[in-house]
Amino acid sequence: MRKILAVVAALLFSLPQEAEARRFSVSTNIIGYLNLGTMNMEASYGFSRHWSLNAGVKFNPFTFNNPVKDSRMQNRQQSYELGVRLWPWHVFSGWWIAAKAKYQEYNRGGIFSPDTEEGDGYGIGFSAGYSYMLHPNLNLEFGVGLWTGVKKYTAYDCPSCGVTTGSGTKGFIMPNELLLSLVYVF
């Protein structure tokens, strides 16, 4: 079965490319996995020469033991994003700028201090980057982004003790992403 899949993949990559533009892509941010194993995926649809519609999801269910501090550390989350990208040259190639709406349910703490916070955040994000074509169907993407919005949160003394130190609603501006993504365009 593996040999059949390898032959099919080789045939798909070697087919002559059509003159019409590619319309769909799926990608994953490699740096995202370094964030305590946060799995991520983004799907895009190029609806014109300069614009694409993007939908992304991030998921991290993991909690780790921190042997140095004898505690737990986590950056658990599920987040959903929907946005658009402007491609000045051509969709899925070259420079881009993006705007998106984002919702995130999170529980993070124990990484730099024993303090833990959980809650919901929602807002808008802005990012920019460059997509480098490695192959007609494979791109390497670089980018950075910020997001701003409102979060409803509860803060705790540590990841496992349950002692509440605060709660409320407040605004935020924070880094959203550092991208080094592998993109398959079809």
Buried (B, 14 or more C-beta within 10 A) or exposed (E): EEEEEEEEEEEEEEEEEEEEEBBEBEBBBBEBEEBBBBBBBBEBEBEEEBBBEBBBEBBBEEBBEBEEBEBBBBBBBEBBBEBBBBBEEEBBBEEBBBBBBBBBBBBBBBBEEBBBBBBEBBBBBBBBBBBEBEEBBBBBBEBEBEBBBEBEBBBBBBBEEEEEEEEEEEEEEEEBBBBBBBBBBE
